[in-house]
Amino acid sequence: MFNFNKVKQVPGNLGKYKKVYDLQRQLAGSETFYEEDGVKVVLKGGGLAGKMEVKSLEVDGREDKRLIDVLNRAMKKSQDAMVKKLQDMKDDLQGLM
């Protein structure tokens, strides 16, 4: 049976959804810089459901594209696993809303 009460709630929550969407867009475009012991890394993106990736990585002034590619694939695999886990849990999460 369809719950029409949930549909009635949507217009009142549009402002909240827009704020979350705007925040997500800001986080997706952000960059994080970190440096320690001759290693410099720049991460791009992130957010609630955003994709984070290694934009650049230097060790003692040398950049290794292979390492960047491997790290990005590993992070994507981890993010995909997290999304699948959340999708598997969606029925449990809907009960909380």
N, C-alpha and C positions, 0 to 999 in steps of 0.2 A: 504494500500500500504506500502511495506517495505521500510525503509529509509536506503539506502546503505551508505550514508554519515556518519551515526553513526558508522557503522562497520569499515569504513576507519579510524575513530578517535581512535579506540581501541588500536592498536599497539603503537601509540604515548603516550597513557595514562597509559601503563602498569607500568611504573616506579612509577607513582602516586598511582596506585592501590596497588603496592607492599609496598610502604611506609605506606599507611593506614592499610594494613594487618599486617605489622610488628608492628606498633604502637598498634593495637588492641591486638595482642598476648602479648606484653609487659604489657599492662594494665590488661589483663585477669589474669596474674600471679602475679600481685602486691598485697601487703597487706597494709592496713592502720590501724595504731594503734591510739587509743584515750582513754584518761583517765580523769575523772572529778568526784569529790565528791564521791570517793570510787567505782566508776563504771569504769570498763575497757572493751573496746570492740576492737575486731580485725575484720576488714572487708576484704574479699578476692575478687579479680576480679573487674569488672567494665569495663569501656570503652565505645566505641561508640554504640556497640550493644551487649556488653558482659553482662554476668550474674554476679551480685554482691550478695554475701551472707555473713552472719555473721559466722565467723569461730569460735570465742569464745566470751563469754560475762560473766563477773564476777561482782557481786554486793557484796561489802564488803568481797571479797575473796572467795565467793561461786559461783560456776557455776551452771546454771539452763538449762539443755538440752531442757526442754519443751519450755522455752522462746525462745531459739535459733531456735528451729524448727518452732514455730509459726511466729517469725519474718521472717525467710527465706521463709515460705509459703506466707506471706503477700507481701514480696518484689517480689516474683515470680509472684503473681497475678497482682501486679502493673506493672511489666515489660511486662507481656503478654498483658495487656490492652493497654500499650503504643505501642507495636508492632502492635496490631490490628488497633489502631488509625492511625499509619503511613501507614499501608497497605491500609486503607480506603482512605487516602490522596494521594496515589501514583500517581494518574492521575494528580492532581494539582501540585505535586512536579516535575513530568517529564517535565512539561511546563517550569520550571525554569532552566532546564539543557540544 
